[in-house]
Amino acid sequence: MAGRVPSLLVLLLVFPSSCLAFRSPLSVFKRFKETTRPFSNECLGTTRPVIPIDSSDFALDIRMPGVIPKQSDTYFCMSMRLPVDEEAFVIDFKPRASMDTVHHMLLFGCNMPSSTGSYWFCDEGTCTDKANILYAWARNAPPTRLPKGVGFRVGGETGSKYFVLQVHYGDISAFRDNHKDCSGVSLHLTRLPQPLIAGMYLMMSVDTVIPAGEKVVNSDISCHYKNYPMHVFAYRVHTHHLGKVVSGYRVRNGQWTLIGRQSPQLPQAFYPVEHPVDVSFGDLLAARCVFTGEGRTEATHIGGTSSDEMCNLYIMYYMEAKHAVSFMTCTQNVAPDTFRTIPPEANIPIPVKSDMVMMHEHHKETEYKDKIPLLQQPKREEEEVLDQGDFYSLLSKLLGEREDVVHVHKYNPTEKAESESDLVAEIANVVQKKDLGRSDAREGAEHERGNAILVRDRIHKFHRLVSTLRPPESRVSSLQQPLPGEGTWEPEHTGDFHMEEALDWPGVYLLPGQVSGVALDPKNNLVIFHRGDHVWDGNSFDSKFVYQQIGLGPIEEDTILVIDPNNAAVLQSSGKNLFYLPHGLSIDKDGNYWVTDVALHQVFKLDPNNKEGPILILGRSMQPGSDQNHFCQPTDVAVDPGTGAIYVSDGYCNSRIVQFSPSGEFITQWGEESSGSSPLPGQFTVPHSLALVPHLGQLCVADRENARIQCFKTDTKEFVREIKHSSFGRNVFAISYIPGLLFAVNGKPHFGDQEPVQGFVMNFSSGEIIDIFKPVRKHFDMPHDIVASEDGTVYIGDAHTNTVWKFTLTEKVEHRSVKKAGIEVQEIKGKGSGGLNLGNFFASRKGYSRKGFDRLSTEGSDQEKEEDDGSESEEEYSAPLPAPAPSSS
């Protein structure tokens, strides 16, 4: 059937480029303001659609102009013209939507929208010419970061002139109060040419037939790639209800490399690739969609209505600007025999939990949920805070005269977050009242009081969740003078900071053993301490902390790896046949390695250039103890660069910090085991990680099981301060200091806990969290150690996933990287400057209709009526089972 594709199907448009005069964003704003449509006064943040940022950059706010959908599964479209004539580049997207009201959003680029009205039903079409997807947002989808130096070209002679926003309102129960919706997306554009241009490669089946009742039907697509190299960084799958899994691969010399594999029943947004994939001339691109015809009484064909099916794989890529092609397609299967060797994973459906499905009949489920008592619904925190209309109903009931503020909190949560303190204070005032105006009904008053407490707690959770999902707003912290004897002033960091995973760093795929320690040597090379084929589990120690697996012998492979920070090449390795259970690693100013082994209960000083063995050993081999000559599972070491003093955190079964002289002589110790639920300063439950602050004469300790950081004076051992945040959860595993900043990682939440495992950046002077971050590739499970360099590069090693991530620190992130603008925000990016209108395409094919395609362009209908199949799967980010007392890491 592939041969039947008409030759008139031309998908790639090439336009001559031109260089136009530069204009200030201020003039752009003045010109655009004259033609801007008025927005509803209920739509905050939309009165200035074009916002100048600096001499070259500006922001564009694309919002629905205050709409009220009257029917569930309504699709509204609106358009906005690019306010510049010259070429520009989209470098960031910021979604402005709540999953309470919006099912999903799509942003298209084209040269002429289907309507010039303020908004219209998308059934009328999206664009009159070719429309291509630039951006997609859907509830629960993970973020996809735009690589640095990559931009989506718009305007000029080759790019789109209009943006068309399509919003799908799946469930309109949220509009029972008749509020007007202004959902949309904010774009950050720059006139500065980007060295890399992003585009989209669409793989699409046009001839698949799914026989009725057939259990498994495969739809295969393949094309030879015949262009300049492209670098894949995200993908998106799309089918209708019968699709079970879609997989895409690059095939080179018979080797299959996965681009992406996903269930099309999950939120259909762009997902980051597990690792970057380059595609070169001559490679084969192959995709398979797996369908089932069970439950159908007639054969199902490719088409645009809910009863039809689609098999689409969107591949997001970037290319060098001078060779960039913004849109490419593949609609054939040129190498059917190749699929005989497709990896077996491509044939295995991905089970999906019902609460993760893209619910096309979402309103029916909501109506059912409304019948269930609020306190009987087990929910994740996001749902508990955000999916509850009752929450806002309570607010309106309690604060009737403040209903405008209630509305802002519900529908524009991040634009009025500053009103939190006033709102919470007002609710607290209500809580304190003995009578809510109903003195004749004491029972009713108690009910209202309970409601008020519930609302207050959820307001706090609501805004705590905001802070965990987006970098805080720009702020300047006051700098206090140090107390006498406290040393010099601490460097102060102002403005926004944001950690981003270095997606081009291949070190995430090194896969050594359990990564217990990471450090940087004087050359700024990364050094990894890992456990090889040994693991720490419940059989490793007896009740007296004596190692029980001596019979395994020491680890026979090199446990210390020196890694190139740029390309992750292994530069040097050492440490074989020395260790049983590696734990902590630090490197002194002279480049010596200091490591701990919890099985040996010892601390070692190693010269990386000396193969003769350790040059200093502290503790007694395999002998746990608590005197001056013994340790009990020591965790970390810090060496003062000025005095050479050695500090050891000891450890899992001792609760102390021990100081030694540079030659290894015992000096002193301090600390004791925590007592009760409110530990005092100087009490520890697993002092797990150390960080020296030399210019202030302080040593900071990650007090792991007390979920706090304690800092002490190195000369007097006096307690200086405690840093503790609710977002740490139950653990603080590791810390690292660079001038002005303290970095930390917490632990995996226990069953029922809400705080996720993540990394933190703190202003050291104030202890304030200024950023929270996670990796894009893979996920944290037990981030065990962290190290930061003074240029803001951070490495984190995970003892459960055997992975090391590299992150980079960016200042004033709002001008370059996506900020999560709402509680439910997930950022997805992408653009191509050509597109395929499926209405035109299928109208030209025998036996197919254009019905349903004009509205969605390269999308299928999301209005298909689904039935919950009750499938279950492990949820990757679900909370673990209740954890026992700390034993292994």
RAQUIHU-V385033 format. One record per run of one state. SS is the DSSP state (a for helix, b for strand, c for the rest). FROM is the first residue (numbers start at 1). LEN is the number of residues. Records with the same first field share a line. If there is no record, write none. Layout:
BEGIN
SS: FROM-LEN / FROM-LEN
END
This chain:
BEGIN
c: 1-1 / 5-20 / 36-14 / 53-4 / 64-3 / 68-6 / 82-6 / 97-7 / 111-2 / 114-6 / 125-2 / 128-4 / 139-11 / 155-7 / 170-2 / 176-5 / 182-2 / 191-5 / 205-4 / 211-6 / 225-5 / 239-4 / 253-2 / 263-8 / 280-4 / 292-8 / 303-6 / 310-2 / 324-3 / 331-2 / 334-2 / 342-2 / 348-6 / 357-5 / 371-3 / 377-4 / 387-2 / 399-1 / 412-5 / 433-9 / 470-27 / 502-4 / 510-5 / 521-5 / 531-10 / 542-5 / 548-2 / 553-7 / 564-6 / 575-7 / 588-5 / 598-4 / 607-9 / 619-15 / 640-6 / 651-5 / 661-5 / 671-1 / 674-9 / 685-2 / 697-1 / 707-1 / 714-5 / 724-2 / 729-3 / 739-2 / 747-12 / 764-5 / 774-9 / 789-5 / 799-4 / 812-1 / 816-22 / 844-9 / 857-33
a: 2-3 / 25-11 / 122-3 / 172-4 / 321-3 / 336-6 / 344-4 / 354-3 / 362-9 / 374-3 / 381-6 / 389-10 / 400-12 / 417-16 / 442-28 / 506-4 / 550-3 / 694-3 / 704-3 / 726-3 / 813-3 / 838-6 / 853-4
b: 50-3 / 57-7 / 67-1 / 74-8 / 88-9 / 104-7 / 113-1 / 120-2 / 127-1 / 132-7 / 150-5 / 162-8 / 181-1 / 184-7 / 196-9 / 209-2 / 217-8 / 230-9 / 243-10 / 255-8 / 271-9 / 284-8 / 300-3 / 309-1 / 312-9 / 327-4 / 333-1 / 497-5 / 515-6 / 526-5 / 541-1 / 547-1 / 560-4 / 570-5 / 582-6 / 593-5 / 602-5 / 616-3 / 634-6 / 646-5 / 656-5 / 666-5 / 672-2 / 683-2 / 687-7 / 698-6 / 708-6 / 719-5 / 732-7 / 741-6 / 759-5 / 769-5 / 783-6 / 794-5 / 803-9
END
